[in-house]
Amino acid sequence: MELRHLRYFLELAKTLHYGVAAENLNISTPTLSVQINQLEEELGAPLFYRTQRKVELTQIGEIFQQEARETLQHAEQAKARVRSAARGERGYIRVGYVASALLSGVLTRLLTCFSAGAPDISINARESAMDTLATQVSERTIDVAFVRGPVPLPADVGYSEVEQDHFALALPDNHPLVAQEQPIEPAQLKGEIFILPEQVSGTVTFAQRGGFILSRSWSAGSLNEVLANVALGNGVAVIPAILVTQLKLPGITYREIPGAVIPSSIWFLYRKRERTPAVNKLVRMIERNA
């Protein structure tokens, strides 16, 4: 059974006249008759009473008429949804992110802006370890990602810088240098234990400025874990400055790093040869607003 059989049947059910129905369908009357006969044979039941004077629906035909209408409606709806998806108006996007992208507000700002113009595209966001996100984009586990750059990227993954930031210090409230009125110089923290976040570039640059190597450090991973260990007095950390204003936690004192800022930024990662229209629509929007 094909959709054309349903259309032929419904036209004949409406007109109850083979000649008129065939003309409306732009086919010959014998062709219509053959198609209806094939449909009845497949269903194993007569759909019409036929006499020389008139054509009438059987009770089975009346039941099938409703089913045929609904089937064609569903087919048209499916066609419309697919065409909408092909235009990038419908679909879903899987987004990976690191905590600082959420805390900075850039993730929410960009995705909310996108959703306002594409309400039929659903967005599923999940936090992941930063060193896995670029690979996840490349391997299509997720579609796009927000990370704190710089990070190494596979050849098929590109990026746009969507937010500029810099690094700051996080110290336990009871650290001796917290009471110091003048800025805390990097050299003053030589010998300290540094709790390393996922993006270590700021900590490495800080140590270089202080003329020491990170001989006493350990990786905590997520920002929450870094800050928890700082608050507990287990060490100090070089963290994104956005946390100074967005994440006030007991037991932690923030300080700006003196001298030229140690820059940091948030990158939006995407596949260079993306084929999904909905994802491409997001990429174009973010590149325009980057």
C-alpha positions in Angstrom: 0.0 0.0 0.0 1.4 3.4 -1.0 0.2 6.9 0.0 -1.1 7.4 -3.6 -3.6 4.6 -3.0 -4.9 6.5 0.0 -5.2 9.7 -1.9 -7.0 7.9 -4.7 -9.4 6.2 -2.3 -10.2 9.5 -0.4 -10.9 11.3 -3.6 -13.3 8.6 -4.8 -14.9 8.5 -1.3 -15.5 12.2 -1.5 -16.9 12.4 -5.0 -18.4 8.9 -5.2 -17.9 9.1 -9.0 -15.0 7.4 -10.8 -15.0 9.8 -13.7 -15.0 13.0 -11.5 -12.4 11.5 -9.1 -10.1 10.5 -11.9 -10.3 13.9 -13.5 -9.6 15.6 -10.1 -6.6 13.3 -9.7 -5.4 13.9 -13.3 -5.4 10.2 -14.1 -7.6 8.0 -16.3 -10.8 6.4 -15.0 -9.5 2.8 -15.8 -6.3 3.6 -13.9 -8.3 4.7 -10.9 -10.4 1.6 -11.0 -7.3 -0.6 -11.1 -5.8 1.2 -8.1 -8.9 0.9 -6.0 -9.2 -2.8 -6.9 -5.5 -3.3 -5.9 -6.2 -1.6 -2.6 -9.3 -3.7 -1.8 -7.4 -6.9 -2.7 -4.6 -5.9 -0.3 -7.0 -5.1 2.5 -9.1 -8.2 1.8 -12.4 -6.3 1.9 -14.6 -4.2 -0.4 -14.4 -0.5 0.2 -17.2 0.5 -2.2 -20.6 -0.8 -3.4 -20.6 -0.3 -7.2 -23.7 -0.3 -9.4 -24.3 1.1 -12.8 -26.1 4.1 -11.2 -23.9 4.9 -8.2 -20.9 4.3 -6.0 -21.2 4.1 -2.2 -18.9 3.4 0.7 -19.2 0.1 2.5 -19.1 0.1 6.3 -15.5 -1.0 6.0 -14.9 1.8 3.6 -16.2 4.3 6.1 -13.8 3.0 8.8 -10.9 3.0 6.3 -11.7 6.6 5.3 -10.9 7.9 8.8 -7.7 5.8 9.0 -6.6 7.0 5.5 -7.2 10.7 6.4 -5.1 10.3 9.6 -2.4 8.4 7.8 -2.0 11.1 5.2 -2.1 13.8 7.8 0.7 12.1 9.7 2.7 11.7 6.5 2.4 15.4 5.7 3.3 16.3 9.3 6.4 14.1 9.1 7.4 15.6 5.7 7.0 19.1 7.2 9.1 18.2 10.3 11.9 16.7 8.1 11.9 19.8 5.8 12.0 22.0 8.9 14.9 20.1 10.3 16.7 20.3 6.9 16.3 24.1 7.1 17.8 24.1 10.6 14.5 25.0 12.3 14.0 21.8 14.2 16.3 19.3 15.9 18.5 19.0 19.0 22.0 20.0 20.0 24.2 18.4 22.6 26.4 20.9 24.4 29.4 20.1 26.6 30.8 22.8 29.0 33.2 23.5 31.8 32.0 25.2 35.0 33.7 28.5 34.4 31.7 28.8 31.1 28.5 28.6 33.0 29.6 30.9 35.8 30.8 33.5 33.4 27.3 33.7 32.0 28.5 33.4 28.4 27.0 29.9 28.0 23.6 30.9 29.2 23.7 34.2 27.3 24.5 32.7 23.9 22.3 29.6 24.2 19.3 31.6 25.4 19.7 34.0 22.5 19.9 31.1 20.1 16.8 29.4 21.6 14.8 32.6 21.3 15.2 32.5 17.5 15.0 28.7 17.2 12.4 27.5 19.7 12.0 24.1 18.1 15.6 23.1 18.5 16.2 21.5 21.9 19.5 22.0 23.8 20.9 19.4 26.1 23.8 20.7 28.2 26.1 18.7 30.4 29.3 19.5 32.3 32.4 17.4 31.4 36.1 17.3 32.1 37.8 19.9 29.9 40.4 17.6 28.5 37.7 15.4 27.1 35.5 17.9 25.4 37.4 18.5 22.2 37.6 14.8 21.6 33.9 14.4 22.3 33.1 17.0 19.7 35.4 15.3 17.2 33.8 11.9 17.9 30.3 13.2 17.8 29.5 12.3 21.4 28.5 15.9 21.7 27.9 18.6 19.0 29.6 21.7 20.5 31.5 22.6 23.6 32.5 25.6 25.8 36.0 25.3 27.2 38.6 27.5 28.8 41.3 27.9 26.2 43.9 27.4 25.1 43.4 23.6 24.7 44.8 21.2 22.0 42.2 20.5 19.3 41.8 17.7 16.8 42.3 18.7 13.2 38.5 18.6 12.5 37.6 20.8 15.4 37.5 24.6 15.2 36.9 27.3 17.8 35.7 30.8 18.3 36.7 32.9 21.3 33.5 34.0 23.0 34.6 35.5 26.3 37.8 37.1 27.5 38.9 36.7 31.1 42.1 36.6 33.2 43.4 34.7 36.2 43.4 35.6 39.8 44.5 34.1 43.1 42.5 32.1 45.6 43.9 31.7 49.1 42.5 30.3 52.4 41.2 33.0 54.7 43.8 32.1 57.3 46.7 32.3 54.9 49.4 34.7 56.3 49.5 36.8 53.1 45.7 37.6 53.3 46.5 40.3 55.9 49.0 41.9 53.6 47.7 45.3 52.2 50.0 45.4 49.2 49.5 43.1 46.2 50.7 39.6 46.6 53.7 39.0 44.3 54.1 35.6 42.7 57.6 35.1 44.3 55.9 35.3 47.7 54.1 32.0 47.0 57.2 30.0 46.2 57.1 26.7 48.1 53.3 26.8 48.4 51.1 23.8 47.4 49.2 24.8 44.3 45.8 23.2 43.7 45.6 22.8 39.9 42.4 23.4 38.0 41.7 21.8 34.6 43.3 24.8 32.8 46.8 25.0 34.2 48.2 27.7 31.9 47.5 30.4 34.4 49.3 28.6 37.2 52.3 27.8 35.0 52.6 31.5 34.0 52.2 32.6 37.6 55.0 30.3 38.7 57.2 31.6 35.9 56.7 35.1 37.0 57.7 34.1 40.5 60.8 32.4 39.3 59.9 28.9 40.6 58.6 25.6 39.3 55.5 23.9 40.4 57.2 21.2 42.5 54.4 21.1 45.1 51.1 20.9 43.2 48.4 18.4 42.6 45.4 18.3 40.2 42.0 18.6 41.7 40.0 18.7 38.4 36.8 20.6 38.7 36.7 24.2 40.0 34.4 23.2 42.8 37.0 20.7 44.0 39.8 23.2 43.6 38.0 25.8 45.7 36.9 23.2 48.3 40.6 22.3 48.9 41.6 26.0 49.0 38.9 26.6 51.6 40.1 23.7 53.7 43.6 25.1 53.7 45.2 22.4 51.5 46.8 24.9 49.2 46.4 28.0 47.0 45.1 28.2 43.4 45.2 30.3 40.3 41.7 30.4 39.1 39.5 32.3 36.5 38.9 35.8 37.7 35.2 35.4 36.9 34.9 33.4 40.2 35.8 36.5 42.2 32.5 38.1 41.4 30.3 35.1 40.7 31.3 32.5 43.4 31.7 33.9 46.9 32.5 31.0 49.1 33.3 30.9 52.9 36.9 30.3 53.8 38.4 31.7 50.5 40.0 35.1 49.8 40.5 36.2 46.3 43.3 38.5 45.1 44.2 40.0 41.8 47.6 39.2 40.4 49.8 42.2 40.1 51.4 43.3 36.8 50.1 42.5 33.4 47.0 40.3 33.5 47.5 36.7 32.8 44.9 36.3 30.0 42.3 33.5 29.7 39.4 33.1 27.4 36.4 30.8 26.8 36.3 29.0 23.5 33.3 27.6 21.7 34.3 24.4 19.9 32.6 23.0 16.8 33.2 20.5 14.0 34.6 22.2 10.9 32.6 20.1 8.5 29.4 19.9 10.4 26.5 18.5 8.4 23.6 18.9 10.8 21.6 22.0 9.9 20.6 22.8 13.5 24.1 22.7 14.8 25.4 24.8 11.8 22.7 27.4 12.7 24.1 27.7 16.2 27.7 27.9 15.0 26.8 30.7 12.6 25.0 32.6 15.3 27.9 32.3 17.8 30.4 33.3 15.2 28.4 36.5 14.4 28.3 37.3 18.1 31.8 36.3 19.1 
